[in-house]
Each structure stands twice: as C-alpha cells, then as structure tokens.
C-alpha cells in the first residue's frame, strides 16, 4: 500500500469549504433584511430611513417610509416615487402619488399617476379613485367612463359609487346610460339603492332591465319594487315587471291581464308569496293558516283570540276603470255559525272606497259563491280582502275556514 499524500485532497472535500463564504453571506443578508424590516416598522421617519439605507432595493420599505413621513407632516412623494421606480406594477403607490400631486395642485402629475395606476391594475381602487378625481374636477366627460368601470370591478358595497353618480348629475337617464353597466348584480344593487333613496321614478327602467336578466336571487328586489309601485298607484309599471317575471318562470304564476285574468293563483297552486299581486297572508295573533297541496285549498283556523277586526288574506287586482267583474270562489267552514263575521270585500286600492261585500261565510260543506262588482271610473287597482270582525253582541269566532277555486272575470 502506497502512503497517502496529505497534499492531495479529493474535490468533494473542497466543496464544503467553498460553500462557507456563500452561507456566511446569505446569513448576513438574512440578518440584515430582518433588522431592516424591524426598523421599517418604527414610528418615526428617521428610523425608517435607516432601514432604507440597509435595503435600498425594497419597495415595501419605501412605502413604509412614505407612511411615516406623511404621518409626521412631511411630503411622502420622494419615498413614493422611489417605491414606484422599484415596483412600477404597484397600483396603490401610483394612486397615492396621484392624490399627493393633486393636494399640491399639480393636476397634470396627479392625472398621469392615477391613469398609470389604472393601467397597472384592473381592480376597483384605481378606477374608483379616478372617478372621484374627475368628480372633484367637475369633468363629466371623463367621470362617467371611470364610474362605469368602478361598478364593473366592484364586488362589495356599491352605494358610494351610486351616491357619487347622483352628486354628479340629477338626471337618472344619464346615470343609467353612462354609468350603470347591464350586469345583473349591479342592476340589483342599484334598484335597492333607488328604493331606499325613494327615487321611484328613476327605478322603473332599472327594474325593467333587471327583470329581463333576473334570476331567482333578484325576485325579492323586484317584488319590493312592485310593492312600492302599488303603494304609489303606478299599476301599469308594476304589472309589466310582474308579468316579465311570470313569463320567465321566476314567479309560479300566469301573467295578469285586467280584462281577462286579473287574479293570481286562484287554485292556490303555490305558497302565498306575500308581495306584488300574489296572495298576502297577514301574520295575526289567534289565526293559523296553511296550504293543503292535494287537494288544493287554503285553510284558516281561528282560536277566538284574533283582533276584533282583521284581514287574514288579501290580494291586489289590476282592473279596468268603469268595468263590471264577477268573483267566483268555493269555501267551507267548521264550527262557525251563520253570523260569522267572515266575508270577502273589494276596495278601491287608491281611495279605500268599498266596491262590494259578500254575504257572511258559513257552510259545513264546500259551497260555491259569487260576488259581482263594478269599478269606479278612476279605479285601476282594487284590493280583495278576507275580512274577519266580531259582530255586535257576539263573541269572536272560533273555528275553521277553507278556500279554493277562485276566478275573476270581466263581464260584458
């Protein structure tokens, strides 16, 4: 065996030795970055400035320096400009540069920076900032496109955008055409905003656009809109939206027609919706109600503790003025005498004038009944109500009532 030459070392012994400087350097930079990060979170600009000198190529540290400078009342622009140079894709930095330039009165630089932010990011913030910038400049030509883009990109509360649009113009047509995109979620939010702001005239074309795109998620908003239209007596508009929802099968009803079919769901094929032109069940103490699916009928149970006068069931009817109608229905009662205090009544929805009332409802077996009435010359909406009241000298009723087979036809 030949003696080993200690001067001849295999290469694999040299690799660990060569890695030592690299590991040392990496460890040094890890410690340096950690220390710089610690300093950058200080509350005074001088300390943060030290972290910048330690890691001059870190854009986040420059942003922290800008924050501390601004908090101390100094100009954050130099630090922001350095951050933008290091990270030109950071839209938030460009937004801040733009706002800072606007505060200094340098509108050219402000607009350039805000537009650069919009190019850097397709998100909501730069578009919303530009919309506000042009609103402050009273520049509608540039405002409307950015307001529309804001609504396209927004994903949470849209009300601030709608409010800004209305501060820019009181013309609802301009707002709808220029700012509101034909997106279902945006139209739904805008309709809710208009209803809360009581801008009902502006809401009508929005409701029409939403109804054409609606899904079941939009039904509550559109039903609420129909309710407000009925409260105002705006019957044709409410019927138009209601029928659109029916035709698109978003409501389980046939479309309405004042001349041929003004009553909704006379067979109680669906659960009462409680709004629009559907049956409305009033929640009343002492009254229970439900729908029997087969055979179909609606039932009520009175325990004697209901109010002395109440309307457990009602429906709005779009009718023609000065026209004759006939209501047909079937009913039966249980343990309710002839002087029941239960009857059907028809009122003019606008004036409250009574148009007709049926005899008291009392029959242990199913019985078909009719009620004829004539609308007044100005009547376009009636309210059909099941009325329950305690008669003089009698106690409140206790017992059951079942209803089915409703129809309403216009007579020659």
C-alpha positions in Angstrom: 0.0 0.0 0.0 1.3 3.4 -1.0 1.5 6.1 1.6 -1.3 8.7 1.4 -0.2 12.1 0.2 -1.9 14.6 2.6 -1.4 17.3 0.0 -3.7 15.5 -2.5 -7.3 16.1 -1.4 -10.3 14.9 -3.3 -12.6 17.5 -4.9 -15.5 16.5 -2.7 -13.6 17.7 0.4 -13.2 21.1 -1.2 -16.9 21.8 -1.9 -18.0 22.4 1.8 -15.1 24.7 2.2 -16.2 26.7 -0.8 -19.8 26.9 0.4 -18.8 28.5 3.7 -18.5 32.1 2.3 -21.8 31.8 0.4 -23.6 30.6 3.5 -22.0 33.3 5.6 -23.0 35.9 3.0 -26.6 34.6 2.9 -26.8 34.6 6.7 -25.5 38.1 6.8 -28.2 39.3 4.4 -30.9 37.4 6.2 -30.0 39.2 9.4 -29.7 42.5 7.6 -33.1 42.1 6.0 -34.7 41.1 9.3 -33.1 44.1 11.0 -34.2 46.4 8.2 -37.7 45.1 8.4 -37.7 45.7 12.2 -36.5 49.3 11.7 -39.0 50.0 9.0 -41.9 49.4 11.4 -40.8 52.2 13.7 -43.0 55.2 14.3 -40.5 57.9 13.3 -39.2 58.6 9.8 -35.6 58.8 10.8 -35.6 55.1 12.0 -37.4 54.0 8.9 -34.8 55.9 6.8 -32.1 53.8 8.4 -33.9 50.7 7.1 -34.0 52.1 3.6 -30.2 52.6 3.7 -29.9 48.9 4.8 -32.1 47.6 2.0 -32.3 50.3 -0.7 -34.0 48.0 -3.3 -37.1 47.1 -1.2 -40.2 48.9 -2.4 -42.3 48.0 0.7 -39.9 49.7 3.0 -40.0 52.8 0.8 -43.9 52.7 1.2 -43.5 52.5 5.0 -41.2 55.5 4.9 -43.8 57.3 2.9 -46.4 56.4 5.5 -44.3 57.7 8.4 -43.3 60.8 6.5 -46.9 61.6 5.8 -47.9 60.9 9.5 -45.1 63.3 10.6 -46.5 66.0 8.2 -43.7 65.7 5.7 -44.0 65.2 1.9 -44.3 61.4 1.2 -43.7 61.9 -2.6 -40.0 61.2 -2.7 -40.4 57.9 -0.9 -43.4 57.0 -3.1 -41.6 57.9 -6.3 -38.7 55.6 -5.2 -41.2 52.8 -4.5 -42.8 53.3 -7.9 -39.5 53.1 -9.6 -38.7 49.8 -7.7 -42.2 48.3 -8.2 -43.9 50.0 -11.2 -46.8 47.5 -11.1 -47.9 48.6 -7.7 -51.1 50.5 -8.4 -51.6 51.6 -4.8 -48.3 53.5 -5.0 -49.4 55.3 -8.2 -52.8 56.1 -6.6 -51.0 57.7 -3.6 -48.7 59.6 -5.9 -51.6 61.0 -7.8 -53.5 62.1 -4.7 -50.4 63.7 -3.3 -49.8 65.6 -6.5 -53.5 66.7 -6.5 -53.1 68.1 -3.0 -50.0 70.0 -4.1 -52.1 71.4 -7.0 -50.0 69.6 -9.7 -53.1 68.3 -11.6 -51.1 67.1 -14.6 -48.9 64.9 -12.5 -52.0 63.8 -10.5 -53.9 62.7 -13.6 -50.8 60.9 -15.1 -50.2 59.0 -11.9 -53.8 57.9 -11.4 -54.0 56.8 -15.1 -50.8 54.8 -14.6 -52.4 53.1 -11.6 -55.4 52.1 -13.7 -53.0 50.6 -16.3 -51.2 48.7 -13.6 -54.2 47.1 -12.1 -57.7 46.1 -13.3 -59.1 46.3 -9.8 -61.6 48.7 -8.2 -59.4 51.1 -6.3 -57.7 53.0 -9.2 -60.9 53.3 -11.1 -62.9 54.5 -8.1 -60.1 57.0 -7.4 -60.2 58.3 -10.9 -64.0 58.7 -10.8 -63.6 60.7 -7.6 -60.8 62.8 -9.1 -62.9 63.7 -12.2 -65.9 64.4 -10.0 -63.8 66.9 -8.0 -62.7 68.4 -11.2 -66.4 68.6 -12.4 -65.3 66.8 -15.6 -68.3 64.6 -16.6 -66.8 63.5 -19.9 -64.0 61.7 -18.0 -66.1 60.9 -14.9 -68.7 58.6 -16.4 -66.4 56.0 -18.0 -64.5 55.6 -14.8 -67.7 55.4 -12.7 -68.9 52.7 -15.1 -65.6 50.9 -14.8 -65.8 51.2 -11.0 -69.2 49.4 -11.0 -67.9 46.7 -13.3 -65.0 46.0 -10.9 -66.7 46.5 -7.6 -67.6 43.4 -5.6 -68.9 44.7 -2.3 -70.9 47.8 -1.3 -71.8 49.8 -4.5 -73.7 52.5 -2.8 -70.8 55.0 -2.6 -70.5 54.8 -6.4 -74.2 55.4 -6.9 -74.1 58.3 -4.5 -71.2 59.8 -6.4 -73.1 59.5 -9.6 -76.1 61.3 -8.2 -73.9 64.0 -6.9 -72.5 64.4 -10.4 -75.9 64.6 -12.1 -79.6 64.5 -11.1 -80.6 63.1 -14.5 -81.5 59.5 -13.9 -81.3 58.7 -17.6 -77.8 60.0 -17.9 -76.7 57.9 -14.8 -78.3 54.8 -16.1 -77.0 55.1 -19.7 -73.5 56.3 -18.8 -72.6 54.7 -15.5 -74.7 51.6 -14.8 -73.5 48.5 -16.8 -76.1 45.9 -17.9 -74.9 43.5 -15.2 -77.4 41.7 -13.1 -75.7 42.2 -9.8 -75.1 45.9 -10.4 -78.7 46.5 -11.5 -80.0 44.6 -8.4 -77.8 46.8 -6.1 -78.8 50.0 -8.0 -82.5 49.1 -7.7 -82.2 48.7 -4.0 -80.3 52.0 -3.7 -83.0 53.8 -5.6 -85.8 52.3 -3.5 -84.0 53.3 -0.2 -83.5 56.8 -1.6 -87.2 56.9 -2.6 -86.2 57.7 -6.2 -89.1 55.6 -7.6 -89.4 57.2 -11.0 -85.7 56.5 -11.7 -86.2 52.9 -10.5 -88.7 51.9 -13.2 -86.2 51.5 -16.2 -83.7 49.8 -13.8 -86.4 47.3 -12.7 -87.3 46.6 -16.4 -83.6 45.9 -17.3 -83.1 43.8 -14.2 -86.3 41.8 -14.8 -85.0 40.9 -18.3 -81.8 39.5 -16.8 -83.1 38.3 -13.4 -82.6 35.0 -11.6 -84.4 33.8 -8.5 -81.9 35.9 -6.4 -83.4 39.1 -7.8 -87.0 38.2 -7.1 -87.1 39.8 -3.7 -85.8 43.1 -5.0 -88.2 43.2 -7.9 -91.1 42.2 -5.7 -90.2 45.0 -3.3 -90.2 47.4 -6.3 -93.7 46.2 -7.3 -94.9 46.8 -3.8 -93.7 50.3 -3.9 -95.3 50.9 -7.3 -98.6 49.6 -6.0 -98.4 51.9 -2.9 -98.0 54.8 -5.4 -100.8 53.6 -7.6 -98.4 53.0 -10.5 -100.2 49.9 -11.7 -99.1 49.5 -15.4 -95.4 49.6 -14.4 -95.9 47.0 -11.6 -97.9 44.8 -14.0 -95.2 45.0 -16.6 -92.4 43.8 -14.3 -94.7 41.2 -12.6 -95.6 39.7 -15.9 -92.0 39.6 -17.1 -91.1 37.6 -14.0 -94.1 35.3 -14.6 -93.2 34.8 -18.3 -89.6 34.0 -17.4 -90.9 31.4 -14.8 -89.3 33.3 -12.0 -92.7 33.5 -10.4 -95.0 30.4 -10.4 -98.0 32.3 -11.8 -99.7 33.1 -15.1 -99.3 36.7 -16.4 -102.0 39.2 -15.4 -104.5 40.9 -17.7 -107.0 43.5 -16.4 -109.6 42.3 -19.0 -109.0 38.5 -19.0 -107.1 37.3 -16.0 -106.7 39.9 -13.2 -106.5 37.4 -10.3 -103.3 35.5 -9.3 -103.2 31.8 -8.3 -106.9 31.2 -7.8 -106.2 27.5 -7.1 -103.5 28.1 -4.5 -101.0 26.1 -6.6 -98.1 27.9 -4.9 -97.3 29.1 -1.4 -98.5 32.7 -1.0 -95.6 35.0 -1.9 -96.7 37.8 0.3 -96.0 40.6 -2.2 -96.8 42.1 -5.5 -100.0 40.7 -7.0 -99.8 37.4 -5.1 -101.9 36.3 -2.1 -100.8 38.0 1.1 -101.2 36.2 4.4 -101.2 38.6 7.4 -99.5 37.3 10.5 -102.1 37.6 13.1 -102.4 36.5 16.8 -105.1 33.9 17.1 -105.1 33.0 13.4 -103.3 30.0 11.9 -103.1 29.4 8.2 -101.7 26.9 5.7 -102.0 25.5 2.2 -103.1 21.9 1.5 -101.3 20.7 -1.6 -103.6 17.9 -2.6 -106.5 18.6 -3.0 -105.5 22.2 -3.2 -107.1 24.7 -0.8 -106.0 27.3 1.7 -107.2 26.8 5.3 -107.5 29.1 8.4 -108.1 28.3 12.0 -109.4 31.0 14.4 -109.0 30.4 18.1 -111.1 33.4 19.3 -108.0 35.5 20.3 -107.7 37.2 16.9 -108.2 41.0 16.7 -111.8 42.2 16.7 -111.4 43.3 13.1 -108.6 41.9 10.8 -107.8 40.9 7.2 -106.1 37.5 7.2 -105.8 37.3 3.4 -105.6 39.9 0.6 -104.6 40.3 -3.0 -104.2 43.4 -5.2 -106.1 43.2 -8.5 -105.2 45.3 -11.6 -108.6 46.2 -13.1 -110.1 48.3 -15.9 -111.9 51.5 -14.8 -115.7 51.6 -15.1 -115.9 47.8 -15.7 -118.1 45.0 -14.3 -116.5 41.9 -12.7 -117.6 38.7 -11.2 -115.6 36.9 -8.5 -116.3 33.2 -8.0 -114.9 31.0 -5.2 -115.6 28.0 -3.1 -115.4 27.7 0.7 -116.4 25.6 3.7 -116.4 26.4 7.4 -116.1 24.3 10.5 -117.9 25.3 13.8 -118.7 28.8 12.5 -122.3 30.0 12.7 -124.3 31.9 10.1 -123.5 35.3 11.6 -119.8 34.5 11.2 -118.4 38.0 10.7 -116.3 36.4 7.8 -116.8 37.8 4.3 -115.0 38.9 1.1 -114.7 42.6 0.4 -113.4 44.6 -2.6 -112.0 48.0 -2.1 -110.6 50.7 -4.4 -106.9 50.5 -3.6 -106.3 54.2 -4.0 -109.4 55.7 -2.3 -110.3 52.9 0.0 -113.9 53.0 -1.1 -115.8 49.8 -0.8 -116.9 48.3 -4.1 -118.6 45.1 -2.9 -119.0 42.7 0.0 -120.1 39.1 0.1 -122.6 37.6 2.5 -121.2 36.0 5.7 -119.3 32.8 5.0 -120.8 29.8 6.8 -121.2 26.4 5.3 -120.1 23.0 6.7 -119.8 21.6 3.1 -118.0 23.0 0.1 -120.1 25.8 -1.4 -119.6 27.9 -4.5 -120.3 31.6 -4.2 -120.2 34.7 -6.5 -119.6 38.4 -5.9 -120.3 41.0 -8.6 -118.9 44.5 -8.5 -118.3 47.5 -10.8 -115.1 49.6 -10.6 -115.3 53.4 -10.4 -114.4 55.5 -13.5 -110.9 56.1 -12.0 -110.3 52.6 -10.5 -107.3 50.8 -11.9 -106.3 48.8 -8.8 -108.6 47.0 -6.3 -107.8 45.1 -3.1 -109.6 41.9 -2.5 -109.7 41.0 1.3 -110.9 38.3 3.5 -112.4 40.3 6.4 -113.0 38.9 9.9 -114.7 41.0 12.5 -116.6 40.5 15.7 -120.3 41.3 15.2 -122.1 43.5 17.9 -123.3 41.3 20.7 -121.3 38.3 19.5 -118.1 36.7 20.6 -115.1 36.4 18.3 -115.3 33.4 16.1 -113.6 30.1 16.8 -113.4 27.5 14.1 -112.0 26.8 10.6 -112.4 28.2 7.1 -111.1 26.6 3.8 -110.9 28.3 0.4 -110.4 27.2 -3.2 -111.3 27.7 -6.8 -111.0 31.5 -7.1 -111.6 33.2 -10.5 -112.3 36.7 -11.6 -113.8 37.6 -15.0 -114.8 40.8 -16.6 -118.5 40.9 -17.5 -119.8 42.3 -20.8 
